[in-house]
Amino acid sequence: MSASERPLAVVTGASSGIGLELAKVFVEHGFDLVVAAAENDVVHDVARELAAGGARVDPVRADLATFEGNEDLVAVVEGVGRPVDALAVNAGIGIGGDFVDDSDLRAHLRVVDLNISSAVHLAKRLVPAMVERGAGRVLFTSSIAATAPGPFHSVYAASKAFLASFSQSLREELRDSGVTVTALMPGPTDTDFFRRAGMTDTKVATGPKDDPADVARAGFKALMDGDDHVVAGSLRNKAQAAAGRLLPDPVKARAMRGMTEPGSG
Ligand SMILES: NC(=O)c1ccc[n+]([C@@H]2O[C@H](COP(=O)([O-])OP(=O)(O)OC[C@H]3O[C@@H](n4cnc5c(N)ncnc54)[C@H](OP(=O)(O)O)[C@@H]3O)[C@@H](O)[C@H]2O)c1
């Protein structure tokens, strides 16, 4: 397969965790990549490793919590000069703790900027060309946190609920366009996420976790199958997501408290 015949995927948050594993799966399946993350050296190192097997991998250092950072990524994608076959909007951060007494407003707004605004920005800038071409696959990394209220990580859980809703809405709008939209809904996964979110003393962070490689494979399969969503990982996650459809929100909120309250771990 010549370089120009290889499909192209864009993966955000590809320097670690689920995004890195997604990038590896794309390469295994013959994709070239544009990979984005916030830390310069890491994303460049990762790109070199991903390219070792012959794929073209363009790294982008961009703070996707900013408008300019998203535009920088779009500019690199456009500079590659090839259609985007798959877009994995995966970069995300959490923030744990007591909303009123123990957290910083700017940190909460940064969760909104990255988890929500960047997803809207990249979808608005990159999906129209897919629609015009009549082909493309879009993956949003949501979470099973989207299926219940999330006390002590309230902004994060709401941001993931936004992504689940946005993903389904866009999917329906694009029903006859040739472009599919899929939500990846992992449960607790063994990445740097909980440390970065300041949640290491919670039950959810100290409990069992899934392998990010398994989560990424489930996401890739659902994306390629054109599924609307996939609850990745263990049966426990699938049970939680199913219960989320049945239980009243106040009941779910109380149950989640036991998992996410600081000191619960
Ligand atoms: N781990 C879980 O339990 C879990 C469960 C459900 C859903 N998720 C979701 O999975 C996604 C990936 O998280 P993860 O668990 O793999 O965590 P992770 O290992 O911390 O990876 C987060 C990725 O996002 C990037 N990122 C963070 N801030 C950024 C910014 N401002 N601009 C650009 N990139 C940025 C990071 O790059 P840098 O290192 O360069 O900042 C990194 O590549 C997130 O959307 C998260 O909400 C995680």
The ligand as an ORCA input file, in Angstrom:
! r2SCAN-3c Opt
* xyz 0 1
  N      -8.888      6.274     32.948
  C     -10.174      6.130     33.180
  O     -10.589      5.524     34.188
  C     -11.178      6.675     32.190
  C     -12.498      6.199     32.262
  C     -13.438      6.694     31.356
  C     -13.071      7.635     30.410
  N     -11.772      8.080     30.373
  C     -11.429      9.100     29.374
  O     -10.395      8.597     28.550
  C      -9.710      9.696     27.941
  C      -8.225      9.449     28.028
  O      -7.843      9.463     29.395
  P      -6.787      8.433     29.995
  O      -7.471      7.638     31.017
  O      -6.085      7.726     28.911
  O      -5.831      9.432     30.780
  P      -4.328      9.919     30.543
  O      -3.413      8.755     30.496
  O      -4.121     10.973     31.572
  O      -4.355     10.577     29.081
  C      -4.875     11.858     28.846
  C      -4.393     12.329     27.486
  O      -4.987     13.609     27.228
  C      -3.952     14.545     26.921
  N      -4.258     15.887     27.384
  C      -4.535     16.290     28.648
  N      -4.722     17.616     28.680
  C      -4.566     18.062     27.404
  C      -4.637     19.327     26.794
  N      -4.917     20.433     27.492
  N      -4.407     19.408     25.460
  C      -4.102     18.312     24.736
  N      -4.035     17.082     25.264
  C      -4.259     16.959     26.584
  C      -2.725     14.013     27.641
  O      -1.566     14.557     27.040
  P      -0.423     15.252     27.938
  O       0.109     14.179     28.842
  O       0.529     15.743     26.917
  O      -1.102     16.341     28.723
  C      -2.878     12.522     27.431
  O      -2.387     12.161     26.167
  C     -10.188     10.952     28.671
  O     -11.131     11.625     27.861
  C     -10.869     10.401     29.917
  O     -11.898     11.234     30.372
  C     -10.825      7.618     31.233
*
